Amino acid sequence: MRLNGLIPARFLVLVAHLTILATMLWARDPTIKACLPLSYSDSEYDDKDVEFIVGLSLALGFGVLELLSFMFGLSMFVQSQNLISTGAHFAASVALVYYLIDAYACAEFWYIFGFCSAFPFVLEIFVDIASVKFNRRL
């Protein structure tokens, strides 16, 4: 089965996801305030800020490593990985835009992180290991 257009779609969606994550990291103050009750202390704000920075940094790191693996060609021609990655990063881009617009609770970010950043990253690692170790494409 040949799926034309998955390679450029994967690249564009991955870059879009990384751009949204970088924007969220840069302007995270309104999102953190939306996660807190109306009256909060500085320590509560600092705790949520650190939690959010860690989550966004991990998601950015996973995305950058996945993009590098893709650009080096380790997983570029693995159609199943292209399909899963494109779907996950598209879902992440849409979910994060809604997350920014509607100011969801911080707990929902971790679901987006798990399903749309960590899951494709773990699959990418497996594809990279198979590509390097067995010198073949899955």
N, C-alpha and C positions, 0 to 999 in steps of 0.2 A: 504494500500500500504506500503510495507516494502522496505526501501532503505538501503541496507547493505553498510557499509563503510562510511556513512555520519559522524558518530561521530569521527572516527580518522581523516577523511579528514578535518573536521571543526577545530579540534585541530591543525593540522599541518599548515593549511592555516592561522589561527589566529596567531600562533606563528611566521610564516614567515612574516606576515604583521607587527607585533610588532617589529621584528628584523630589518626590513627595516626602520621603523619609528625611531627606536633608532639610527641606522646608520646615517640617515639623520639629526637627532638632533645633533649627535656628530660631523659630518663633514658638516656643513651647509654653510660654507663660499663660496665655488664655486657656490652653488645654489643661494645664495643671490646676488652675483656679476652678475649672469646671469639675474637676475630680474631687474637690474638697468641699466640706460643708460651708455654709455662709459665714460662720465664724470659725476661724482656724488660727492655730498658732504658727509661729515661724518654724518650729521644729517639724510640724506636720507638713508644711509647705516644702521644707528641705527634704524630708523623707520621700515625698511624692516626686520631687524634682530628680532626685538621685535614681529612683525607680524608673522614671520615664527616660532619663538619659541612658541608663543601662539597657533598657529595652530597645530604644531607637539605635543605640550604638551597635548592639548585637545584630539587629536587623540590617543596618547599613553594612556591617562587616560581612555578614552572610551574603548579602546581595553583591557586594564588590567581589568577593571570592568566587561567587557563581558566575559573575560577568567575566572575570579573568579566565576561568576555566573554559567558558564558552568562547572567548576571543582567541585563546590558544588552540582551539579546535578539539579539545578533549571530548566534549559532548555536543559539538555543533551538529553533527550528522546523526545523532541518536534521536530518531523521530519520537519515540515514546517519551524521552526526557524533554524534548522540545514541546510536546503537547502538554505534559504535566506542568512544566515550568511556565509556559505561556498562560495557561488557565489559572494557576496559582497567583502569578504576579498581576494578572489582569484583575482577579478578584480582590487582591490586596490594594491595588490602585483605587478601585471603585470604593471599597470599604473604608480606606483611609480618607478619601475625599469626603464621604459621608461622616466619618468620624470627626473631621475638622469642621465641617459645616454645622453639624448638630451638637457638637461638644458632648460626646458620649462619655460614660464613666470609664475610668482608667482600666478597670478589669477587662473590658471588652478589647482593649488593645492587645492583651496577651493572647486572646483567641486568634486575632488576626495574625499576630506574630507566629504563633505555633503552626497554624494551618497554611499560611501564605509566605512565610520566610524560612522557618526552620525545616519544615517538611521538604520543600524543594531543594534546600541546601543539603540535607542528609542524602537524598536521592542523587544529587550531583556528586557527592563524595563517593558513593558506591559506583557510579558510572565512571568517574575518574580513576578509581582504583582498578576497575575492570579494564579500562582502556589502556592504562599504563602497564599493569601487571601481566595481563593476558595478551596485550598488543592486538586487541581487536575491538570492534564496535559492537555494542549490545543490540 
